Amino acid sequence: MIEHILEAYEKVSKDAHKGCVLLCSAELDEELSGVASTPQGRVSKQNPDRTLSTEGRFVHDQRLLNNLAAKEDHPPAAQPRHRELARLILWWKVRYPGLPILIAKRDVDSAYKLIWISLDDTGLFATELPGEVLELKGMVLVLYLVLTFGWSGSPGNYMAFGMASVQLFESRGPASPEW
């Protein structure tokens, strides 16, 4: 258990270094009014062969926040369907017969932490960690300034920003495409 708390502090330290979180004492009652701290857990990541990795992903238990708004209120996080992948593979096979077709699904490291949230919403994205692990009195409040893993709106909001960047990239073209 203590090693998971130390791992959580290591991740939070990296996030703080990137400016993704603010750290403060959880004892600041007046200054932190309106902040809803939610518990945090850890789940093991999977290796490509589906075995459990020694690495973990920290998940916020934001069921209370998730109950306030349905996931349908957020943009969809669409993934390709099997028939779309089959069509894509057949398209490449017709154009390049005899070549093996390889497709991989890539993971973006800390993907949600690339999307900043509104400052008015930061009070909904907080968690507390025990301070005694770092020889501090009381609890340490971690106030997230970015999307977190565990909020039902994170996948769709991340996908919306991803689609916007794809559309921006695709809208650019050479002045004379015939050349």
Disulfide bonds with the S-S distance in Angstrom:
none
